[in-house]
Amino acid sequence: MATPLVVSDVAKSFTMHLRDGIKLPVVTGVSFSIRAGECAVLGGPSGAGKSSILKMLYGNYAVDEGQIIVQHEDGLIDLATASRRTAST
């Protein structure tokens, strides 16, 4: 069986439109995988990007770079590029 979750070189930044378009990199180069039955912890200090990573995993934040591959009943889905319809079925 394939690894159910693989995060590869994921990055996310935010643009502050009311501050002359300043870009704030939130997370860069995040990679990890979780096998079936495994338990994982996202650890780090405040502002390290833990919540942003979770929001990318469940689709509230778009991924700027990289891949989030999830094992689905029909195969593998890259959440970073999948349509909302594909990711929710």
PDB file with SEQRES, HELIX, SHEET and CRYST1 records, atoms N, CA, C and O in Angstrom:
SEQRES   1 A   89  MET ALA THR PRO LEU VAL VAL SER ASP VAL ALA LYS SER          
SEQRES   2 A   89  PHE THR MET HIS LEU ARG ASP GLY ILE LYS LEU PRO VAL          
SEQRES   3 A   89  VAL THR GLY VAL SER PHE SER ILE ARG ALA GLY GLU CYS          
SEQRES   4 A   89  ALA VAL LEU GLY GLY PRO SER GLY ALA GLY LYS SER SER          
SEQRES   5 A   89  ILE LEU LYS MET LEU TYR GLY ASN TYR ALA VAL ASP GLU          
SEQRES   6 A   89  GLY GLN ILE ILE VAL GLN HIS GLU ASP GLY LEU ILE ASP          
SEQRES   7 A   89  LEU ALA THR ALA SER ARG ARG THR ALA SER THR                  
HELIX    1 AA1 HIS A   17  ARG A   19  5                                   3    
HELIX    2 AA2 LYS A   50  LEU A   57  1                                   8    
HELIX    3 AA3 ARG A   84  SER A   88  1                                   5    
SHEET    1 AA1 4 ILE A  22  ILE A  34  0                                        
SHEET    2 AA1 4 LEU A   5  MET A  16 -1                                        
SHEET    3 AA1 4 GLU A  65  HIS A  72 -1                                        
SHEET    4 AA1 4 GLY A  75  ASP A  78 -1                                        
CRYST1    1.000    1.000    1.000  90.00  90.00  90.00 P 1           1          
ATOM      1  N   MET A   1       0.843  -1.191   0.000  1.00  0.00           N  
ATOM      2  CA  MET A   1       0.000   0.000   0.000  1.00  0.00           C  
ATOM      3  C   MET A   1       0.880   1.243   0.000  1.00  0.00           C  
ATOM      4  O   MET A   1       1.923   1.276   0.653  1.00  0.00           O  
ATOM      5  N   ALA A   2       0.454   2.262  -0.735  1.00  0.00           N  
ATOM      6  CA  ALA A   2       1.202   3.519  -0.792  1.00  0.00           C  
ATOM      7  C   ALA A   2       1.105   4.252   0.542  1.00  0.00           C  
ATOM      8  O   ALA A   2       0.202   3.993   1.338  1.00  0.00           O  
ATOM      9  N   THR A   3       2.027   5.156   0.774  1.00  0.00           N  
ATOM     10  CA  THR A   3       1.983   5.995   1.966  1.00  0.00           C  
ATOM     11  C   THR A   3       0.771   6.921   1.849  1.00  0.00           C  
ATOM     12  O   THR A   3       0.653   7.636   0.854  1.00  0.00           O  
ATOM     13  N   PRO A   4      -0.142   6.932   2.844  1.00  0.00           N  
ATOM     14  CA  PRO A   4      -1.372   7.717   2.735  1.00  0.00           C  
ATOM     15  C   PRO A   4      -1.190   9.228   2.622  1.00  0.00           C  
ATOM     16  O   PRO A   4      -2.053   9.906   2.064  1.00  0.00           O  
ATOM     17  N   LEU A   5      -0.078   9.773   3.143  1.00  0.00           N  
ATOM     18  CA  LEU A   5       0.136  11.222   3.068  1.00  0.00           C  
ATOM     19  C   LEU A   5       1.606  11.502   2.826  1.00  0.00           C  
ATOM     20  O   LEU A   5       2.469  11.063   3.587  1.00  0.00           O  
ATOM     21  N   VAL A   6       1.882  12.239   1.755  1.00  0.00           N  
ATOM     22  CA  VAL A   6       3.248  12.662   1.448  1.00  0.00           C  
ATOM     23  C   VAL A   6       3.219  14.154   1.142  1.00  0.00           C  
ATOM     24  O   VAL A   6       2.534  14.592   0.218  1.00  0.00           O  
ATOM     25  N   VAL A   7       3.962  14.929   1.918  1.00  0.00           N  
ATOM     26  CA  VAL A   7       4.099  16.372   1.709  1.00  0.00           C  
ATOM     27  C   VAL A   7       5.516  16.608   1.213  1.00  0.00           C  
ATOM     28  O   VAL A   7       6.484  16.249   1.884  1.00  0.00           O  
ATOM     29  N   SER A   8       5.637  17.217   0.025  1.00  0.00           N  
ATOM     30  CA  SER A   8       6.955  17.374  -0.600  1.00  0.00           C  
ATOM     31  C   SER A   8       7.244  18.830  -0.942  1.00  0.00           C  
ATOM     32  O   SER A   8       6.587  19.420  -1.800  1.00  0.00           O  
ATOM     33  N   ASP A   9       8.226  19.397  -0.267  1.00  0.00           N  
ATOM     34  CA  ASP A   9       8.762  20.725  -0.580  1.00  0.00           C  
ATOM     35  C   ASP A   9       7.672  21.793  -0.693  1.00  0.00           C  
ATOM     36  O   ASP A   9       7.666  22.590  -1.632  1.00  0.00           O  
ATOM     37  N   VAL A  10       6.756  21.800   0.267  1.00  0.00           N  
ATOM     38  CA  VAL A  10       5.617  22.716   0.257  1.00  0.00           C  
ATOM     39  C   VAL A  10       6.030  24.095   0.768  1.00  0.00           C  
ATOM     40  O   VAL A  10       6.816  24.224   1.707  1.00  0.00           O  
ATOM     41  N   ALA A  11       5.477  25.116   0.122  1.00  0.00           N  
ATOM     42  CA  ALA A  11       5.732  26.496   0.535  1.00  0.00           C  
ATOM     43  C   ALA A  11       4.424  27.280   0.500  1.00  0.00           C  
ATOM     44  O   ALA A  11       3.531  26.993  -0.297  1.00  0.00           O  
ATOM     45  N   LYS A  12       4.329  28.270   1.378  1.00  0.00           N  
ATOM     46  CA  LYS A  12       3.161  29.151   1.439  1.00  0.00           C  
ATOM     47  C   LYS A  12       3.616  30.536   1.858  1.00  0.00           C  
ATOM     48  O   LYS A  12       4.420  30.684   2.778  1.00  0.00           O  
ATOM     49  N   SER A  13       3.100  31.541   1.181  1.00  0.00           N  
ATOM     50  CA  SER A  13       3.369  32.923   1.576  1.00  0.00           C  
ATOM     51  C   SER A  13       2.063  33.705   1.502  1.00  0.00           C  
ATOM     52  O   SER A  13       1.110  33.290   0.844  1.00  0.00           O  
ATOM     53  N   PHE A  14       2.039  34.827   2.180  1.00  0.00           N  
ATOM     54  CA  PHE A  14       0.879  35.711   2.159  1.00  0.00           C  
ATOM     55  C   PHE A  14       1.308  37.067   1.634  1.00  0.00           C  
ATOM     56  O   PHE A  14       2.409  37.534   1.924  1.00  0.00           O  
ATOM     57  N   THR A  15       0.432  37.699   0.859  1.00  0.00           N  
ATOM     58  CA  THR A  15       0.697  39.033   0.331  1.00  0.00           C  
ATOM     59  C   THR A  15      -0.134  40.035   1.114  1.00  0.00           C  
ATOM     60  O   THR A  15      -1.350  39.892   1.241  1.00  0.00           O  
ATOM     61  N   MET A  16       0.538  41.050   1.636  1.00  0.00           N  
ATOM     62  CA  MET A  16      -0.142  42.115   2.376  1.00  0.00           C  
ATOM     63  C   MET A  16      -0.481  43.227   1.382  1.00  0.00           C  
ATOM     64  O   MET A  16       0.330  44.119   1.132  1.00  0.00           O  
ATOM     65  N   HIS A  17      -1.676  43.162   0.826  1.00  0.00           N  
ATOM     66  CA  HIS A  17      -2.074  44.081  -0.234  1.00  0.00           C  
ATOM     67  C   HIS A  17      -2.159  45.527   0.243  1.00  0.00           C  
ATOM     68  O   HIS A  17      -1.920  46.443  -0.543  1.00  0.00           O  
ATOM     69  N   LEU A  18      -2.486  45.748   1.485  1.00  0.00           N  
ATOM     70  CA  LEU A  18      -2.580  47.111   2.008  1.00  0.00           C  
ATOM     71  C   LEU A  18      -1.237  47.638   2.497  1.00  0.00           C  
ATOM     72  O   LEU A  18      -1.158  48.758   3.002  1.00  0.00           O  
ATOM     73  N   ARG A  19      -0.190  46.849   2.355  1.00  0.00           N  
ATOM     74  CA  ARG A  19       1.174  47.238   2.753  1.00  0.00           C  
ATOM     75  C   ARG A  19       2.107  47.156   1.548  1.00  0.00           C  
ATOM     76  O   ARG A  19       3.191  46.577   1.625  1.00  0.00           O  
ATOM     77  N   ASP A  20       1.672  47.740   0.442  1.00  0.00           N  
ATOM     78  CA  ASP A  20       2.478  47.790  -0.788  1.00  0.00           C  
ATOM     79  C   ASP A  20       2.824  46.410  -1.335  1.00  0.00           C  
ATOM     80  O   ASP A  20       3.863  46.243  -1.973  1.00  0.00           O  
ATOM     81  N   GLY A  21       1.972  45.426  -1.096  1.00  0.00           N  
ATOM     82  CA  GLY A  21       2.183  44.100  -1.664  1.00  0.00           C  
ATOM     83  C   GLY A  21       3.332  43.317  -1.059  1.00  0.00           C  
ATOM     84  O   GLY A  21       3.882  42.426  -1.706  1.00  0.00           O  
ATOM     85  N   ILE A  22       3.704  43.635   0.171  1.00  0.00           N  
ATOM     86  CA  ILE A  22       4.784  42.904   0.848  1.00  0.00           C  
ATOM     87  C   ILE A  22       4.406  41.429   0.930  1.00  0.00           C  
ATOM     88  O   ILE A  22       3.296  41.089   1.339  1.00  0.00           O  
ATOM     89  N   LYS A  23       5.342  40.546   0.536  1.00  0.00           N  
ATOM     90  CA  LYS A  23       5.120  39.096   0.625  1.00  0.00           C  
ATOM     91  C   LYS A  23       5.781  38.556   1.883  1.00  0.00           C  
ATOM     92  O   LYS A  23       6.958  38.810   2.137  1.00  0.00           O  
ATOM     93  N   LEU A  24       5.021  37.819   2.659  1.00  0.00           N  
ATOM     94  CA  LEU A  24       5.537  37.200   3.877  1.00  0.00           C  
ATOM     95  C   LEU A  24       5.604  35.692   3.679  1.00  0.00           C  
ATOM     96  O   LEU A  24       4.564  35.040   3.586  1.00  0.00           O  
ATOM     97  N   PRO A  25       6.811  35.121   3.612  1.00  0.00           N  
ATOM     98  CA  PRO A  25       6.910  33.662   3.527  1.00  0.00           C  
ATOM     99  C   PRO A  25       6.533  33.046   4.875  1.00  0.00           C  
ATOM    100  O   PRO A  25       7.132  33.366   5.901  1.00  0.00           O  
ATOM    101  N   VAL A  26       5.543  32.167   4.861  1.00  0.00           N  
ATOM    102  CA  VAL A  26       5.070  31.550   6.103  1.00  0.00           C  
ATOM    103  C   VAL A  26       5.793  30.231   6.344  1.00  0.00           C  
ATOM    104  O   VAL A  26       6.323  29.996   7.430  1.00  0.00           O  
ATOM    105  N   VAL A  27       5.813  29.372   5.330  1.00  0.00           N  
ATOM    106  CA  VAL A  27       6.561  28.115   5.395  1.00  0.00           C  
ATOM    107  C   VAL A  27       7.257  27.895   4.057  1.00  0.00           C  
ATOM    108  O   VAL A  27       6.724  28.249   3.006  1.00  0.00           O  
ATOM    109  N   THR A  28       8.443  27.311   4.104  1.00  0.00           N  
ATOM    110  CA  THR A  28       9.175  26.989   2.876  1.00  0.00           C  
ATOM    111  C   THR A  28       9.842  25.629   3.035  1.00  0.00           C  
ATOM    112  O   THR A  28      10.372  25.300   4.095  1.00  0.00           O  
ATOM    113  N   GLY A  29       9.804  24.850   1.967  1.00  0.00           N  
ATOM    114  CA  GLY A  29      10.522  23.579   1.936  1.00  0.00           C  
ATOM    115  C   GLY A  29      10.070  22.531   2.929  1.00  0.00           C  
ATOM    116  O   GLY A  29      10.887  21.740   3.399  1.00  0.00           O  
ATOM    117  N   VAL A  30       8.788  22.502   3.262  1.00  0.00           N  
ATOM    118  CA  VAL A  30       8.278  21.522   4.226  1.00  0.00           C  
ATOM    119  C   VAL A  30       8.071  20.179   3.527  1.00  0.00           C  
ATOM    120  O   VAL A  30       7.398  20.101   2.499  1.00  0.00           O  
ATOM    121  N   SER A  31       8.652  19.131   4.091  1.00  0.00           N  
ATOM    122  CA  SER A  31       8.501  17.776   3.551  1.00  0.00           C  
ATOM    123  C   SER A  31       8.369  16.774   4.692  1.00  0.00           C  
ATOM    124  O   SER A  31       9.120  16.824   5.666  1.00  0.00           O  
ATOM    125  N   PHE A  32       7.409  15.867   4.562  1.00  0.00           N  
ATOM    126  CA  PHE A  32       7.270  14.751   5.499  1.00  0.00           C  
ATOM    127  C   PHE A  32       6.298  13.746   4.900  1.00  0.00           C  
ATOM    128  O   PHE A  32       5.575  14.055   3.952  1.00  0.00           O  
ATOM    129  N   SER A  33       6.286  12.555   5.453  1.00  0.00           N  
ATOM    130  CA  SER A  33       5.307  11.551   5.039  1.00  0.00           C  
ATOM    131  C   SER A  33       4.792  10.840   6.279  1.00  0.00           C  
ATOM    132  O   SER A  33       5.488  10.725   7.288  1.00  0.00           O  
ATOM    133  N   ILE A  34       3.567  10.371   6.180  1.00  0.00           N  
ATOM    134  CA  ILE A  34       2.943   9.650   7.289  1.00  0.00           C  
ATOM    135  C   ILE A  34       2.367   8.351   6.728  1.00  0.00           C  
ATOM    136  O   ILE A  34       1.565   8.365   5.794  1.00  0.00           O  
ATOM    137  N   ARG A  35       2.786   7.238   7.309  1.00  0.00           N  
ATOM    138  CA  ARG A  35       2.303   5.917   6.884  1.00  0.00           C  
ATOM    139  C   ARG A  35       1.022   5.555   7.643  1.00  0.00           C  
ATOM    140  O   ARG A  35       0.709   6.137   8.681  1.00  0.00           O  
ATOM    141  N   ALA A  36       0.311   4.605   7.109  1.00  0.00           N  
ATOM    142  CA  ALA A  36      -0.924   4.135   7.746  1.00  0.00           C  
ATOM    143  C   ALA A  36      -0.627   3.698   9.176  1.00  0.00           C  
ATOM    144  O   ALA A  36       0.328   2.959   9.416  1.00  0.00           O  
ATOM    145  N   GLY A  37      -1.436   4.149  10.120  1.00  0.00           N  
ATOM    146  CA  GLY A  37      -1.282   3.782  11.518  1.00  0.00           C  
ATOM    147  C   GLY A  37      -0.291   4.625  12.289  1.00  0.00           C  
ATOM    148  O   GLY A  37      -0.190   4.500  13.510  1.00  0.00           O  
ATOM    149  N   GLU A  38       0.443   5.485  11.595  1.00  0.00           N  
ATOM    150  CA  GLU A  38       1.434   6.336  12.249  1.00  0.00           C  
ATOM    151  C   GLU A  38       0.759   7.557  12.862  1.00  0.00           C  
ATOM    152  O   GLU A  38      -0.269   8.024  12.370  1.00  0.00           O  
ATOM    153  N   CYS A  39       1.341   8.062  13.928  1.00  0.00           N  
ATOM    154  CA  CYS A  39       0.890   9.285  14.573  1.00  0.00           C  
ATOM    155  C   CYS A  39       1.995  10.321  14.413  1.00  0.00           C  
ATOM    156  O   CYS A  39       3.170  10.007  14.606  1.00  0.00           O  
ATOM    157  N   ALA A  40       1.636  11.543  14.066  1.00  0.00           N  
ATOM    158  CA  ALA A  40       2.639  12.587  13.849  1.00  0.00           C  
ATOM    159  C   ALA A  40       2.296  13.825  14.662  1.00  0.00           C  
ATOM    160  O   ALA A  40       1.135  14.073  14.986  1.00  0.00           O  
ATOM    161  N   VAL A  41       3.325  14.593  14.985  1.00  0.00           N  
ATOM    162  CA  VAL A  41       3.169  15.842  15.724  1.00  0.00           C  
ATOM    163  C   VAL A  41       3.839  16.950  14.932  1.00  0.00           C  
ATOM    164  O   VAL A  41       4.976  16.795  14.486  1.00  0.00           O  
ATOM    165  N   LEU A  42       3.141  18.071  14.751  1.00  0.00           N  
ATOM    166  CA  LEU A  42       3.758  19.267  14.189  1.00  0.00           C  
ATOM    167  C   LEU A  42       4.185  20.123  15.368  1.00  0.00           C  
ATOM    168  O   LEU A  42       3.350  20.710  16.055  1.00  0.00           O  
ATOM    169  N   GLY A  43       5.469  20.191  15.594  1.00  0.00           N  
ATOM    170  CA  GLY A  43       5.981  20.943  16.725  1.00  0.00           C  
ATOM    171  C   GLY A  43       6.762  22.157  16.272  1.00  0.00           C  
ATOM    172  O   GLY A  43       7.254  22.205  15.144  1.00  0.00           O  
ATOM    173  N   GLY A  44       6.874  23.132  17.148  1.00  0.00           N  
ATOM    174  CA  GLY A  44       7.658  24.318  16.844  1.00  0.00           C  
ATOM    175  C   GLY A  44       7.126  25.512  17.606  1.00  0.00           C  
ATOM    176  O   GLY A  44       6.047  25.459  18.195  1.00  0.00           O  
ATOM    177  N   PRO A  45       7.892  26.587  17.590  1.00  0.00           N  
ATOM    178  CA  PRO A  45       7.488  27.783  18.325  1.00  0.00           C  
ATOM    179  C   PRO A  45       6.321  28.499  17.646  1.00  0.00           C  
ATOM    180  O   PRO A  45       5.970  28.192  16.507  1.00  0.00           O  
ATOM    181  N   SER A  46       5.735  29.441  18.346  1.00  0.00           N  
ATOM    182  CA  SER A  46       4.670  30.264  17.801  1.00  0.00           C  
ATOM    183  C   SER A  46       5.148  30.950  16.523  1.00  0.00           C  
ATOM    184  O   SER A  46       6.246  31.506  16.483  1.00  0.00           O  
ATOM    185  N   GLY A  47       4.331  30.907  15.495  1.00  0.00           N  
ATOM    186  CA  GLY A  47       4.688  31.553  14.237  1.00  0.00           C  
ATOM    187  C   GLY A  47       5.518  30.703  13.301  1.00  0.00           C  
ATOM    188  O   GLY A  47       5.949  31.186  12.254  1.00  0.00           O  
ATOM    189  N   ALA A  48       5.755  29.440  13.652  1.00  0.00           N  
ATOM    190  CA  ALA A  48       6.593  28.570  12.819  1.00  0.00           C  
ATOM    191  C   ALA A  48       5.857  28.050  11.584  1.00  0.00           C  
ATOM    192  O   ALA A  48       6.497  27.568  10.649  1.00  0.00           O  
ATOM    193  N   GLY A  49       4.525  28.138  11.563  1.00  0.00           N  
ATOM    194  CA  GLY A  49       3.759  27.698  10.405  1.00  0.00           C  
ATOM    195  C   GLY A  49       2.974  26.415  10.599  1.00  0.00           C  
ATOM    196  O   GLY A  49       2.472  25.847   9.630  1.00  0.00           O  
ATOM    197  N   LYS A  50       2.860  25.950  11.832  1.00  0.00           N  
ATOM    198  CA  LYS A  50       2.142  24.694  12.097  1.00  0.00           C  
ATOM    199  C   LYS A  50       0.689  24.764  11.633  1.00  0.00           C  
ATOM    200  O   LYS A  50       0.217  23.864  10.939  1.00  0.00           O  
ATOM    201  N   SER A  51      -0.005  25.804  12.003  1.00  0.00           N  
ATOM    202  CA  SER A  51      -1.411  25.950  11.609  1.00  0.00           C  
ATOM    203  C   SER A  51      -1.545  26.127  10.106  1.00  0.00           C  
ATOM    204  O   SER A  51      -2.492  25.618   9.507  1.00  0.00           O  
ATOM    205  N   SER A  52      -0.623  26.832   9.495  1.00  0.00           N  
ATOM    206  CA  SER A  52      -0.668  27.017   8.037  1.00  0.00           C  
ATOM    207  C   SER A  52      -0.495  25.689   7.315  1.00  0.00           C  
ATOM    208  O   SER A  52      -1.147  25.445   6.300  1.00  0.00           O  
ATOM    209  N   ILE A  53       0.375  24.831   7.827  1.00  0.00           N  
ATOM    210  CA  ILE A  53       0.558  23.504   7.231  1.00  0.00           C  
ATOM    211  C   ILE A  53      -0.746  22.715   7.326  1.00  0.00           C  
ATOM    212  O   ILE A  53      -1.176  22.109   6.344  1.00  0.00           O  
ATOM    213  N   LEU A  54      -1.374  22.717   8.495  1.00  0.00           N  
ATOM    214  CA  LEU A  54      -2.643  22.002   8.656  1.00  0.00           C  
ATOM    215  C   LEU A  54      -3.718  22.563   7.726  1.00  0.00           C  
ATOM    216  O   LEU A  54      -4.488  21.801   7.141  1.00  0.00           O  
ATOM    217  N   LYS A  55      -3.775  23.873   7.587  1.00  0.00           N  
ATOM    218  CA  LYS A  55      -4.780  24.486   6.713  1.00  0.00           C  
ATOM    219  C   LYS A  55      -4.533  24.140   5.250  1.00  0.00           C  
ATOM    220  O   LYS A  55      -5.483  24.046   4.473  1.00  0.00           O  
ATOM    221  N   MET A  56      -3.275  23.948   4.859  1.00  0.00           N  
ATOM    222  CA  MET A  56      -2.991  23.478   3.503  1.00  0.00           C  
ATOM    223  C   MET A  56      -3.434  22.024   3.350  1.00  0.00           C  
ATOM    224  O   MET A  56      -3.942  21.640   2.297  1.00  0.00           O  
ATOM    225  N   LEU A  57      -3.244  21.216   4.392  1.00  0.00           N  
ATOM    226  CA  LEU A  57      -3.637  19.806   4.330  1.00  0.00           C  
ATOM    227  C   LEU A  57      -5.139  19.638   4.168  1.00  0.00           C  
ATOM    228  O   LEU A  57      -5.587  18.772   3.417  1.00  0.00           O  
ATOM    229  N   TYR A  58      -5.926  20.461   4.868  1.00  0.00           N  
ATOM    230  CA  TYR A  58      -7.374  20.277   4.724  1.00  0.00           C  
ATOM    231  C   TYR A  58      -8.007  21.269   3.757  1.00  0.00           C  
ATOM    232  O   TYR A  58      -9.232  21.375   3.696  1.00  0.00           O  
ATOM    233  N   GLY A  59      -7.186  21.998   2.999  1.00  0.00           N  
ATOM    234  CA  GLY A  59      -7.675  22.757   1.859  1.00  0.00           C  
ATOM    235  C   GLY A  59      -8.112  24.184   2.092  1.00  0.00           C  
ATOM    236  O   GLY A  59      -8.601  24.824   1.161  1.00  0.00           O  
ATOM    237  N   ASN A  60      -7.958  24.712   3.293  1.00  0.00           N  
ATOM    238  CA  ASN A  60      -8.326  26.105   3.524  1.00  0.00           C  
ATOM    239  C   ASN A  60      -7.318  27.085   2.938  1.00  0.00           C  
ATOM    240  O   ASN A  60      -7.684  28.204   2.578  1.00  0.00           O  
ATOM    241  N   TYR A  61      -6.066  26.685   2.838  1.00  0.00           N  
ATOM    242  CA  TYR A  61      -5.027  27.516   2.219  1.00  0.00           C  
ATOM    243  C   TYR A  61      -4.538  26.823   0.961  1.00  0.00           C  
ATOM    244  O   TYR A  61      -4.332  25.610   0.945  1.00  0.00           O  
ATOM    245  N   ALA A  62      -4.355  27.606  -0.093  1.00  0.00           N  
ATOM    246  CA  ALA A  62      -3.751  27.083  -1.318  1.00  0.00           C  
ATOM    247  C   ALA A  62      -2.252  26.899  -1.100  1.00  0.00           C  
ATOM    248  O   ALA A  62      -1.636  27.622  -0.317  1.00  0.00           O  
ATOM    249  N   VAL A  63      -1.683  25.940  -1.789  1.00  0.00           N  
ATOM    250  CA  VAL A  63      -0.244  25.671  -1.726  1.00  0.00           C  
ATOM    251  C   VAL A  63       0.439  26.495  -2.811  1.00  0.00           C  
ATOM    252  O   VAL A  63       0.031  26.438  -3.971  1.00  0.00           O  
ATOM    253  N   ASP A  64       1.469  27.260  -2.458  1.00  0.00           N  
ATOM    254  CA  ASP A  64       2.205  28.057  -3.448  1.00  0.00           C  
ATOM    255  C   ASP A  64       3.167  27.198  -4.256  1.00  0.00           C  
ATOM    256  O   ASP A  64       3.290  27.370  -5.469  1.00  0.00           O  
ATOM    257  N   GLU A  65       3.842  26.282  -3.592  1.00  0.00           N  
ATOM    258  CA  GLU A  65       4.818  25.401  -4.242  1.00  0.00           C  
ATOM    259  C   GLU A  65       4.748  24.028  -3.589  1.00  0.00           C  
ATOM    260  O   GLU A  65       4.320  23.896  -2.442  1.00  0.00           O  
ATOM    261  N   GLY A  66       5.171  23.009  -4.329  1.00  0.00           N  
ATOM    262  CA  GLY A  66       5.272  21.661  -3.787  1.00  0.00           C  
ATOM    263  C   GLY A  66       4.031  20.824  -4.025  1.00  0.00           C  
ATOM    264  O   GLY A  66       3.135  21.200  -4.782  1.00  0.00           O  
ATOM    265  N   GLN A  67       4.001  19.677  -3.358  1.00  0.00           N  
ATOM    266  CA  GLN A  67       2.919  18.706  -3.522  1.00  0.00           C  
ATOM    267  C   GLN A  67       2.430  18.206  -2.171  1.00  0.00           C  
ATOM    268  O   GLN A  67       3.198  18.075  -1.219  1.00  0.00           O  
ATOM    269  N   ILE A  68       1.141  17.933  -2.115  1.00  0.00           N  
ATOM    270  CA  ILE A  68       0.547  17.228  -0.982  1.00  0.00           C  
ATOM    271  C   ILE A  68      -0.212  16.053  -1.585  1.00  0.00           C  
ATOM    272  O   ILE A  68      -1.308  16.223  -2.118  1.00  0.00           O  
ATOM    273  N   ILE A  69       0.372  14.865  -1.500  1.00  0.00           N  
ATOM    274  CA  ILE A  69      -0.198  13.667  -2.104  1.00  0.00           C  
ATOM    275  C   ILE A  69      -0.944  12.877  -1.031  1.00  0.00           C  
ATOM    276  O   ILE A  69      -0.387  12.547   0.016  1.00  0.00           O  
ATOM    277  N   VAL A  70      -2.209  12.580  -1.310  1.00  0.00           N  
ATOM    278  CA  VAL A  70      -3.060  11.842  -0.380  1.00  0.00           C  
ATOM    279  C   VAL A  70      -3.552  10.574  -1.070  1.00  0.00           C  
ATOM    280  O   VAL A  70      -3.989  10.610  -2.220  1.00  0.00           O  
ATOM    281  N   GLN A  71      -3.477   9.458  -0.358  1.00  0.00           N  
ATOM    282  CA  GLN A  71      -4.030   8.196  -0.861  1.00  0.00           C  
ATOM    283  C   GLN A  71      -5.545   8.275  -0.774  1.00  0.00           C  
ATOM    284  O   GLN A  71      -6.101   8.502   0.301  1.00  0.00           O  
ATOM    285  N   HIS A  72      -6.205   8.089  -1.898  1.00  0.00           N  
ATOM    286  CA  HIS A  72      -7.665   8.115  -1.974  1.00  0.00           C  
ATOM    287  C   HIS A  72      -8.121   6.749  -2.462  1.00  0.00           C  
ATOM    288  O   HIS A  72      -7.315   5.993  -3.004  1.00  0.00           O  
ATOM    289  N   GLU A  73      -9.364   6.423  -2.286  1.00  0.00           N  
ATOM    290  CA  GLU A  73      -9.845   5.099  -2.700  1.00  0.00           C  
ATOM    291  C   GLU A  73      -9.603   4.822  -4.183  1.00  0.00           C  
ATOM    292  O   GLU A  73      -9.446   3.663  -4.569  1.00  0.00           O  
ATOM    293  N   ASP A  74      -9.569   5.859  -5.020  1.00  0.00           N  
ATOM    294  CA  ASP A  74      -9.344   5.685  -6.456  1.00  0.00           C  
ATOM    295  C   ASP A  74      -7.889   5.889  -6.863  1.00  0.00           C  
ATOM    296  O   ASP A  74      -7.581   5.837  -8.053  1.00  0.00           O  
ATOM    297  N   GLY A  75      -7.005   6.115  -5.932  1.00  0.00           N  
ATOM    298  CA  GLY A  75      -5.598   6.344  -6.258  1.00  0.00           C  
ATOM    299  C   GLY A  75      -5.031   7.498  -5.463  1.00  0.00           C  
ATOM    300  O   GLY A  75      -5.456   7.765  -4.339  1.00  0.00           O  
ATOM    301  N   LEU A  76      -4.064   8.183  -6.061  1.00  0.00           N  
ATOM    302  CA  LEU A  76      -3.396   9.295  -5.397  1.00  0.00           C  
ATOM    303  C   LEU A  76      -3.935  10.624  -5.912  1.00  0.00           C  
ATOM    304  O   LEU A  76      -4.205  10.776  -7.103  1.00  0.00           O  
ATOM    305  N   ILE A  77      -4.089  11.583  -5.003  1.00  0.00           N  
ATOM    306  CA  ILE A  77      -4.537  12.929  -5.364  1.00  0.00           C  
ATOM    307  C   ILE A  77      -3.508  13.921  -4.849  1.00  0.00           C  
ATOM    308  O   ILE A  77      -3.078  13.835  -3.699  1.00  0.00           O  
ATOM    309  N   ASP A  78      -3.110  14.869  -5.703  1.00  0.00           N  
ATOM    310  CA  ASP A  78      -2.247  15.972  -5.282  1.00  0.00           C  
ATOM    311  C   ASP A  78      -3.159  17.121  -4.876  1.00  0.00           C  
ATOM    312  O   ASP A  78      -3.736  17.790  -5.733  1.00  0.00           O  
ATOM    313  N   LEU A  79      -3.291  17.352  -3.576  1.00  0.00           N  
ATOM    314  CA  LEU A  79      -4.176  18.401  -3.083  1.00  0.00           C  
ATOM    315  C   LEU A  79      -3.726  19.791  -3.507  1.00  0.00           C  
ATOM    316  O   LEU A  79      -4.532  20.722  -3.525  1.00  0.00           O  
ATOM    317  N   ALA A  80      -2.454  19.944  -3.846  1.00  0.00           N  
ATOM    318  CA  ALA A  80      -1.942  21.248  -4.263  1.00  0.00           C  
ATOM    319  C   ALA A  80      -2.480  21.655  -5.630  1.00  0.00           C  
ATOM    320  O   ALA A  80      -2.563  22.846  -5.931  1.00  0.00           O  
ATOM    321  N   THR A  81      -2.846  20.678  -6.461  1.00  0.00           N  
ATOM    322  CA  THR A  81      -3.301  20.994  -7.815  1.00  0.00           C  
ATOM    323  C   THR A  81      -4.704  20.478  -8.124  1.00  0.00           C  
ATOM    324  O   THR A  81      -5.253  20.803  -9.177  1.00  0.00           O  
ATOM    325  N   ALA A  82      -5.290  19.691  -7.242  1.00  0.00           N  
ATOM    326  CA  ALA A  82      -6.616  19.107  -7.498  1.00  0.00           C  
ATOM    327  C   ALA A  82      -7.699  20.172  -7.442  1.00  0.00           C  
ATOM    328  O   ALA A  82      -7.596  21.150  -6.701  1.00  0.00           O  
ATOM    329  N   SER A  83      -8.735  19.964  -8.239  1.00  0.00           N  
ATOM    330  CA  SER A  83      -9.891  20.851  -8.149  1.00  0.00           C  
ATOM    331  C   SER A  83     -10.618  20.554  -6.843  1.00  0.00           C  
ATOM    332  O   SER A  83     -10.459  19.476  -6.269  1.00  0.00           O  
ATOM    333  N   ARG A  84     -11.405  21.497  -6.382  1.00  0.00           N  
ATOM    334  CA  ARG A  84     -12.147  21.286  -5.137  1.00  0.00           C  
ATOM    335  C   ARG A  84     -13.072  20.076  -5.267  1.00  0.00           C  
ATOM    336  O   ARG A  84     -13.267  19.337  -4.302  1.00  0.00           O  
ATOM    337  N   ARG A  85     -13.626  19.879  -6.425  1.00  0.00           N  
ATOM    338  CA  ARG A  85     -14.532  18.743  -6.650  1.00  0.00           C  
ATOM    339  C   ARG A  85     -13.784  17.420  -6.531  1.00  0.00           C  
ATOM    340  O   ARG A  85     -14.274  16.487  -5.895  1.00  0.00           O  
ATOM    341  N   THR A  86     -12.602  17.331  -7.137  1.00  0.00           N  
ATOM    342  CA  THR A  86     -11.802  16.105  -7.080  1.00  0.00           C  
ATOM    343  C   THR A  86     -11.378  15.804  -5.654  1.00  0.00           C  
ATOM    344  O   THR A  86     -11.444  14.656  -5.214  1.00  0.00           O  
ATOM    345  N   ALA A  87     -10.942  16.830  -4.927  1.00  0.00           N  
ATOM    346  CA  ALA A  87     -10.426  16.639  -3.578  1.00  0.00           C  
ATOM    347  C   ALA A  87     -11.523  16.260  -2.590  1.00  0.00           C  
ATOM    348  O   ALA A  87     -11.239  15.640  -1.565  1.00  0.00           O  
ATOM    349  N   SER A  88     -12.762  16.619  -2.877  1.00  0.00           N  
ATOM    350  CA  SER A  88     -13.828  16.371  -1.902  1.00  0.00           C  
ATOM    351  C   SER A  88     -14.590  15.077  -2.148  1.00  0.00           C  
ATOM    352  O   SER A  88     -15.416  14.696  -1.319  1.00  0.00           O  
ATOM    353  N   THR A  89     -14.343  14.389  -3.256  1.00  0.00           N  
ATOM    354  CA  THR A  89     -15.089  13.157  -3.531  1.00  0.00           C  
ATOM    355  C   THR A  89     -14.463  11.961  -2.869  1.00  0.00           C  
ATOM    356  O   THR A  89     -14.969  10.846  -3.001  1.00  0.00           O  
TER     357      THR A  89                                                      
END                                                                             
